[in-house]
Amino acid sequence: MTVQTDHEAVQSAKALDVARIRKDFPILARKIHGHPLVYLDNAATTQKPLSVVEAEKSFYLNLNSNIHRGVHTLSEEATAAYEAAREAVRGFIGAAATREIIFVKGTTDGINLVANAYGMKNIGRGDEILITGLEHHSNIVPWQLLCERTGAVLKVAPIQDDGSVRTDDLGDLMTDRTKILALAHISNALGTVNPVRSMIQMAHKRSIPVLIDGAQAVAHRSVDVQDLDADFYVFSAHKMYGPTGVGVLYGKEQLLEDMPPYQGGGDMIKSVTFEKTSYNDLPYKFEAGTPNIAGVIGLGAAISYLKSVNASSLEAHETELLEIATAALQQLDGVRIIGTAREKAGVLSFVTKNIHPHDVGTILDREGVAVRTGHHCAQPVMDRFRIPASVRASFGMYNTKEEVDRLVGGLQKVFEVFG
């Protein structure tokens, strides 16, 4: 299986100093059941470097206050730190302006915001919403809810046997009734990397706006939303070495301007009377109530940490781990890899003959190896491959070749236990 097309670029990238990086993540020094922790559940959530933990701690110790609403020093300092994080996000994903950066609870919240605020205004009975068979539940259920409310129709581009979605299949499903295309940049269940730039171009030729679920992409690939020409791009902090409970919705300014507020309350208003409310400017129109201030500041720290790591070296390192792990598992009798697309990121899903994934995960845990087992919030993907669940090992910047060996050794232990 070819995992990376630009192999020469991968080989020429400067090697990542993984030993130094690991020192920034104290949890990696833990022992689980007497074994050093091998954390291979990064697609679910990444571990957090000390700088992120310290950023949140510093907020609460030194400038805890609500933002945008006070003239005292603490409020002004907290506001400045919060807005500095917004600027960090803007630069990190290449947005044109901070007005286009909306802080949300996470990817799920961001998609729900678009489905409600954009969808309820622009999508009606008989209109079509187009997604792919690779999607996380967060990029399925909000659109189903919208269809139930409006009478719109959800259409799904099929998954191929290798876990990819053909661009032509996607194009064939686009019609004059298609009002939005929503798809993952990288599949959380299989690691498939969608050719989102060409898919966006295809949609735009038919004037179809596109939402990209970037939850699995931003920690593993350089993302430039203007270069992609994405209309909406959403991601979560906790999958990019940041805190839980905070994420980002990027939207093109004109689209956001035309959308009604998603929630009402403090900070999203200019003025309120019992007769009428006028709404705040972007981005605050979509940020009702007191936000996760510490989490946003922690996200800013996570971006600073990611920017300190060479992006091409990071991608090369994770690609190498995926190639080594893929080759090793292919040598094990009774193991079947699910998802063998030509373009993949650092996710390796597999099943073992006659052994339930939960049993595999439990024995691996006894060996100190943390993987994810289940449907990965992508049940339609499991249905496509006629399996109830899979074992998923997913890689991050701090993982090593030795940890891949530990995964393989743990699987050999599984086979010993089950004969």
Disulfide bonds with the S-S distance in Angstrom:
none
